[in-house]
Amino acid sequence: MAHQFFYGKLTTAALMKFPLLEELNLYKIEISKEEIETVGRYCPMLKTLKVNQRGWRLFNADEGSLTRYNEIAMAIGQNLLGIRHLELIGNKMTNLGLRVILDNCHHLETLDLRQCFYIDLKVMCSHKALLWALCDTCRATSHRGFMSLEPVVIKPYLIITKV
């Protein structure tokens, strides 16, 4: 789905018609907590969700200004329990939202959080999942142009992989 064509109630109406949907990719779309709940209710076969934005920091951001993003993350953690691959590039959630996802999505195999600048990785390192940071200074591998993976947990570009 592209942002020019689907948003809000139209996205919800479209998702209600695809109960066998296994992968949903949303780029540059402002998705709501209610739409995530709709996905959980009407797309029970969903295995992969990608909701990607361009990551940037808000000036004078506090916990209150990031509430909307945490609510979306919590909706993912509460409604997409069978999700296996989750890509939230550029999301502005904090550790609060990430904790709900990690605590409830037990089938999660990969979680891509590149450009999620409001997550404190030092705090999240204690979680059961193994945290891998994409090393932006390493040589690129031949696998689809991704950079090499290193077990470093202090950079904001990361993929979380279950052991």
N, C-alpha and C positions, 0 to 999 in steps of 0.2 A: 504494500500500500504506500502510496506517495502522499505527501502532505497536501498537494494541490487537489486531490480527489476525495479524500476521506478525512473526516474529523467529526468529533462530537457524536451526536445522535446517529449520524449516517454510519460511522464506524460501528456503533453498537448494533444497528439494524443489520448491517452486513455480517457481523460475526455470529449473530443468532442463526444464520442460515448455513453454517459450516460445522456441524457437530463432529465431523471426522478430521478436522484440521489438526495437523501435527506440527506445523511450523508457521510462525507469524513474525514477519519482519516489518517493523515500523521505523521509518527514518524521518527525522525532523517533524514529528507529529507530537502535539501536546496531548498526551493521553491522561485520562482522569482515573481516579480511584474506582469510580463506578464502571468504567470501561474494562478495567482489570477484573472486577467482580463479574462482569458479563462474560468475559473470556473464560473465567473459571467455571461458570455455570453452564455455558453453552458449547464449550470446546473442551470436553473432558479428555480427549486424546492428545492434547497439546504437549509436545515434548521440548520444543525449542521456541523461545521468545527473544526477539531482539528489538529493543526500544532504544534507539541511538540518537543522540543529540551532539552538537558541538560543545565540548566542555569548556567552561569559563567560570571564573570566580565572580561572585557578586560583591560589590563594594559594601562595606558595613554589614555583611551578612551575619545574622545571629540565628539561633535555633528557631525562632518564630518565623523568620522569612524563608526557612527551608522546610517548614511543616508540610507543605503540599507534596514535596518530593519524598519525604518520609512516609506520608500517607500512601503514596503509590507503591513504595517498597513494601510497606506493611500489607497492602492489598495483595501484592504478589505472594508474599509469605503465607498469607491466610487463605488464598484462593487457588493457587497453582501448585498444590502439594506434589503433583507428579512430574513437575518440570525437571528436565535433565540438563538442558543447556540454556543459560540465561546470559544475555549480552545487554548491558546497561551503560554503554559508553556515553560519557558526558553527563551522567545523572548527578544531581546535586543533593542526594540523600546523605545523611550522616551515619555514624555507627549505629544509631538507634534503628534506622530502617534496615541496614545490612544485617543486624543481629536477628531481626524477625525472619528474614529470608534464610539465613544460615540455620536457625533453630528449627524451622518448619519444613523446609524443602529437602527432605531426607534423600531423595533420589538425584539430587543435583550433582552432576559430574563436572560441569565447567561453568564458571561465572566470570565473565569478562567485565572488569570495572575500570578500564582505561579512561583517563580524564575525569575520574570521580574525585574531585579535589577536596571534598569535605569529609572524607573517611580517614580516620587516624589509624594507619596500618599497625602501629606499634601496639595499640590496644587490641586490635583484631587478631594478632598473632597467636593468642592463646586459644583460639577456636580449633576444633578437631580437624578442620580442612587444612590442607597444605597450601600455603600462599606462594605463588610464583609471580615475580615481577618481570614484565617485559623489559629487557635490557636494551635501551635505545642507543647504547654506545657499542653494542656488539655487531659483528658482521651479520648480514641478513642470510638466512638459510634459504634453501630452494623451495621450501614448502609455502607456496602462495605468497611469497614475499614477506612473511612474518619475520621478526627479529628473533634471535636465539633466546631461549628461556634460561634464566638463572634463578636459583633459590634466594632471592633478595626480597625483603619485605618492607623496605622503607621508601620505595618510589611510588608515586601516585598512579603509575601505569601497571595494572596487574591483572592476572588471571588467577582465579582460585580453582584448584583442582582437587577433588577428593582422592585420598589415597586408597 
